[in-house]
Amino acid sequence: MQQLLHRGAAITQHRTDEIPDASWDDLKSFLACARYKSFRHAADLLGVTSTTLMRRIDRLEEMIGFKLFLRDQSGLTLSEEGHSMLADVIEMERHAFNIFRRASQKWSSTSGTVRVAVTEGPGNFWILPRLIDFQRTYRKITVDLRCAMEQADVARLETDIAIQLEPPTNPDLIVAKLGRMHIYPFVSEGYQKLYGIPKSLAELKEHRIIKQSAPQIDDTAYARILGLTSLEGVVGIKTNSSIGVLYAVERSAGVGFLPSAVIAMGVPLVAVDLGVSHHVDLWLTYHKEFRNSDRHKIVIDWLKKIFDPKLYPCFRDEFIHPNDLVPMMSGPRQSFGLGGYAATGPA
């Protein structure tokens, strides 16, 4: 019996020694490669060289005893074993982020930093002007506002709160619809005097379009909404920046698609009635852990208030013509008007 116990202890010790000792850096490298399907793109994300990343994957594959990726000129493809391992590593990552997220809350303090990621237009033209008053009221809360068209991942700690154009499906996240942003074509008053304005989609082909192209924007939407097979020869300026579109339209560069409230907020533009409009929904997203953080709750409640469709008709689900929004939003225009916000005058 004693011999059997010793033998069992030896077997247990042997099995424990055989458990691979993979580092979290190696597993993060595996996740990045699985998500981006490219050593180069994953290396850029992780801030390492492609050579370093390939070595990590080689080391991990050697340690666990099977290939994780099929590698060819088109990029990386998960092997069958890699697919099997992916869900477990994603779950490990989720728990790791939860640990860091709880640690960052600092016992539900009403002071500290809250990171908010939002698309560029609403961030610069709607949130930022109101943030000035917010910080005067909440002196101990720093709002780190990040305005970009690249979506920040709340679950992976890229931001605390996100306002994005597509709702996430992660069950750990709380998602609430803030409102709907309607997009409409505009030109400047100067452009109208020089070139007139198109009165139909057929006439639009004789004008120039200022087109925004960014990761959160469907690049095919322009042609599809306008009923055109191609925008070839129609696009005059292409930019990833909402501010760039507004600036170019104000400076009479062409027809630009902007939020319907732009003239209601005091920008001297002319709505172009082509019989088409487009809309995108704004989704407020944050991790459920932040329900216990006082400073995050304060910012979340504030964001819901400044996008409330009952207070601001431009965010209602139903479309309201830009000209009709002007008298409906006189209060916000007086307090947070955007006249000359981007292009104040000739350079």
Secondary structure, 3 states (H helix, E strand, C coil): CHHHHHHHHHHHHHHHHHCCCCCHHHHHHHHHHHHHCCHHHHHHHHCCCHHHHHHHHHHHHHHHCCCCEEEECCEEEECHHHHHHHHHHHHHHHHHHHHHHHHHCCCCCCCEEEEEEECHHHHHHHHHHHHHHHHHHCCCEEEEEEECCCCCCCCCCCCCEEEECCCCCCCCEEEEEEEEEEEEEEEEHHHHHHHCCCCCHHHHCCCCEEEECCCCCCCCHHHHHHCCCCCCCCEEEEECCHHHHHHHHHCCCCEEEEEHHHCCCCCCEEECCCCCCEEEEEEEEEEHHHHHCHHHHHHHHHHHHHCCCCCCHHHCCCCCCHHHHHHHCHHHHHHHCCCCCCCCCCC
